[in-house]
């Protein structure tokens, strides 16, 4: 049986790409200057970074050390 932390970590890991994509879409929609600043493909750059942060958070939660 999984602990709460393991369950949350699994949700974060599974959903990281979706959360990152949605977040970047909203970011670039609300702040178009950011898209220009990170051309030619700011969406992918931001999405990759945010997805990695979520995966790092997932690993920390699974280990019981979300600091």
C-alpha positions in Angstrom: 0.0 0.0 0.0 1.3 3.4 -0.9 1.8 6.2 1.5 0.1 9.6 0.9 3.5 11.0 -0.2 4.0 8.2 -2.7 0.5 8.7 -4.0 1.0 12.5 -4.4 4.4 11.9 -6.0 2.9 9.5 -8.6 0.2 12.1 -9.5 2.9 14.8 -9.9 5.1 12.6 -12.0 2.3 11.5 -14.2 0.8 15.0 -14.7 4.0 17.0 -14.9 3.9 17.4 -18.7 0.3 18.5 -18.6 0.7 20.9 -15.7 3.8 22.4 -17.3 2.2 22.8 -20.7 -0.9 24.5 -19.3 1.2 26.8 -17.1 3.4 27.9 -20.0 0.4 28.5 -22.2 -1.1 30.8 -19.6 2.2 32.5 -19.0 2.9 33.3 -22.6 -0.7 34.3 -23.2 -0.7 36.8 -20.3 2.9 38.0 -20.9 3.6 38.0 -24.6 6.9 39.7 -24.1 8.3 36.6 -22.5 7.7 34.6 -25.7 9.7 37.2 -27.7 12.5 37.2 -25.1 12.9 33.4 -25.4 12.5 33.0 -29.1 12.7 30.9 -31.3 10.9 28.3 -29.1 10.2 29.8 -25.7 7.3 27.4 -25.1 9.5 24.3 -25.2 12.2 25.9 -23.1 9.8 27.0 -20.4 7.8 23.7 -20.5 10.9 21.6 -20.2 12.1 23.6 -17.2 8.8 23.6 -15.4 8.3 19.9 -16.1 11.7 19.2 -14.6 10.9 21.2 -11.4 7.7 19.2 -11.0 9.6 15.9 -11.4 12.1 17.1 -8.8 9.2 18.0 -6.5 7.7 14.5 -7.1 11.0 12.8 -6.2 11.3 14.9 -3.0 7.7 14.1 -2.0 8.2 10.4 -2.6 11.4 10.5 -0.5 9.5 12.4 2.3 11.8 15.5 1.9 9.8 18.2 0.0 12.1 21.0 0.9 
